[in-house]
Amino acid sequence: MQSSVVVVRGMWEAFLGQDIPAALAAFDPDVEWDGRNFPDGKVSRGHQAVLEHVGRWREMWEGWEVTIEDVIDAGEDRVLTLIRERGRSKAGIEMDELHATRGQGRQDPLPQGLL
């Protein structure tokens, strides 16, 4: 069994390398995805919810870059990932932000959304 940190880091590396099937493999097929960072966002389930949310997010940017700052074992199968997002929206807004995402592992796959 892989540690949750290894699973999460592998998911991010796959996502950043455009290997979407490998990134999705890190998630439970019934993953709960919180997409409420959009005005009309909602909590939904499944790999399709992940794909739709990330696709909508990407569409908002002329340029969008994500880097992994750190992946931290937070105990009890929980993982905290620090990511930096940089970009320029189609509306001309510049972004350079550090975000923290939380995931819970149970070894593999992850039952909560991280992308």
C-alpha positions as CSV (number, residue, x, y, z in Angstrom):
1,M,0.0,0.0,0.0
2,Q,1.2,3.5,-0.8
3,S,1.2,6.3,1.7
4,S,-1.4,9.1,1.2
5,V,1.4,11.5,0.6
6,V,2.7,9.4,-2.3
7,V,-0.8,9.0,-3.8
8,V,-1.4,12.8,-3.6
9,R,1.9,13.7,-5.0
10,G,1.5,11.2,-7.8
11,M,-1.9,12.6,-8.6
12,W,-0.6,16.2,-8.8
13,E,2.4,15.1,-10.9
14,A,0.1,13.2,-13.3
15,F,-2.3,16.2,-13.5
16,L,0.5,18.7,-14.1
17,G,2.0,16.3,-16.8
18,Q,-1.4,16.2,-18.5
19,D,-1.9,12.5,-17.7
20,I,-5.6,13.0,-16.7
21,P,-6.4,9.2,-16.6
22,A,-3.6,8.7,-14.1
23,A,-4.6,11.7,-12.0
24,L,-8.2,10.5,-11.9
25,A,-7.1,7.0,-10.8
26,A,-6.0,8.6,-7.5
27,F,-9.7,9.4,-6.7
28,D,-12.4,7.2,-5.6
29,P,-14.9,6.7,-8.5
30,D,-17.6,8.3,-6.2
31,V,-15.3,11.3,-5.2
32,E,-17.2,14.2,-3.6
33,W,-16.0,17.3,-5.5
34,D,-16.7,20.8,-4.0
35,G,-17.0,23.2,-6.9
36,R,-18.5,26.1,-5.0
37,N,-15.6,28.4,-5.9
38,F,-17.8,29.2,-8.9
39,P,-20.8,31.4,-8.4
40,D,-23.1,28.7,-9.7
41,G,-20.9,25.9,-8.3
42,K,-22.1,22.9,-6.3
43,V,-20.9,19.8,-4.6
44,S,-21.1,16.9,-6.9
45,R,-19.8,13.3,-7.2
46,G,-17.7,11.3,-9.5
47,H,-14.8,11.6,-11.9
48,Q,-17.0,13.5,-14.4
49,A,-17.6,16.2,-11.8
50,V,-13.8,16.6,-11.4
51,L,-13.3,16.8,-15.2
52,E,-16.1,19.4,-15.6
53,H,-14.9,21.6,-12.8
54,V,-11.3,21.6,-13.9
55,G,-12.3,22.2,-17.5
56,R,-14.4,25.2,-16.5
57,W,-11.6,26.6,-14.4
58,R,-9.1,26.3,-17.3
59,E,-11.4,28.0,-19.7
60,M,-11.3,31.2,-17.6
61,W,-7.6,31.7,-18.2
62,E,-5.4,32.9,-21.1
63,G,-2.5,31.5,-19.2
64,W,-2.7,29.2,-16.1
65,E,0.2,27.5,-14.3
66,V,0.1,25.4,-11.2
67,T,3.1,24.3,-9.2
68,I,3.4,22.1,-6.1
69,E,5.0,23.9,-3.2
70,D,4.7,21.1,-0.6
71,V,2.8,17.9,0.2
72,I,2.5,17.4,4.0
73,D,1.4,14.4,6.0
74,A,-1.2,15.8,8.3
75,G,-1.7,12.5,10.2
76,E,-4.5,10.0,10.2
77,D,-4.3,9.6,6.4
78,R,-4.9,13.3,5.8
79,V,-2.7,15.2,3.4
80,L,-2.3,19.0,3.1
81,T,-1.0,20.1,-0.3
82,L,0.3,23.6,-0.9
83,I,0.0,24.7,-4.5
84,R,0.8,28.0,-6.3
85,E,-1.5,29.2,-9.1
86,R,-0.4,31.8,-11.5
87,G,-2.2,33.2,-14.5
88,R,-4.0,35.9,-16.3
89,S,-7.8,35.6,-16.8
90,K,-9.5,36.3,-20.0
91,A,-10.9,39.4,-18.2
92,G,-7.3,40.6,-17.7
93,I,-7.0,39.8,-14.0
94,E,-3.5,38.7,-12.8
95,M,-3.4,35.9,-10.2
96,D,-0.4,34.7,-8.1
97,E,-1.8,32.8,-5.1
98,L,-0.8,30.1,-2.7
99,H,-3.6,27.6,-2.0
100,A,-3.9,24.7,0.5
101,T,-5.9,21.7,-0.4
102,R,-6.9,18.9,1.9
103,G,-7.3,15.3,1.1
104,Q,-8.0,12.1,3.0
105,G,-6.3,9.0,1.8
106,R,-7.1,5.6,3.2
107,Q,-4.0,4.6,1.3
108,D,-5.5,4.6,-2.2
109,P,-7.6,5.8,-3.8
110,L,-8.5,9.2,-2.4
111,P,-12.1,9.7,-1.4
112,Q,-12.1,13.6,-1.5
113,G,-11.3,16.0,-4.3
114,L,-8.0,17.8,-4.6
115,L,-7.6,19.0,-8.1
